[in-house]
């Protein structure tokens, strides 16, 4: 029999766990002074994909008796990423505002270096850096990370749900439900 629990509540733990893993990952990179190393940052996407997959699978098996529609799976993945994104946004704000306010300057320097390497004109670089200074504030980065996380989570969940969906046979499921009601 299906446990009647809200998908918001059922997927809370998966989102929190993924958020805590994200915080630990970020702190490790920060302690190793690798926060701006984008190639190492890409590795975390494997963790996010695995976290979404395992979270949806846990929701399916624990609360939906091993069956989940594509839409339910997609919704669970988006919910997990929303929780993760909120936790990540709060931590991002704390990191950039209080723990290491100079981290923004490091990111700006890296951005300027990349623009110079691309061969952009000095005037274009200065205009771009003015925009970057407005964007790279703890508040803007935190808020935008929520939207970006949910958007990317939706894209990933669209794909992951292809592998996690498991729909039962309605005729057999109805017969089992009727039999359970009679007992």
Protein Blocks (a to p, Z undefined) as FASTA:
>chain_A
ZZdddfklmmmmmmmmmmmmmmmmmmmmmmnopmmmmklmmmmmmmmmmmmmmmmmmmmm
mmnnopacfklmmmmmmmmmmmmmmmmmmmmmmmmmmmmmmlmmmmmmmmmmmmmmnopa
fklmmmmmmmmmmmmgfklmmmmmmmmmmmmmmmmmmmmmmmmgccddfklmmmmmmmmm
mZZ
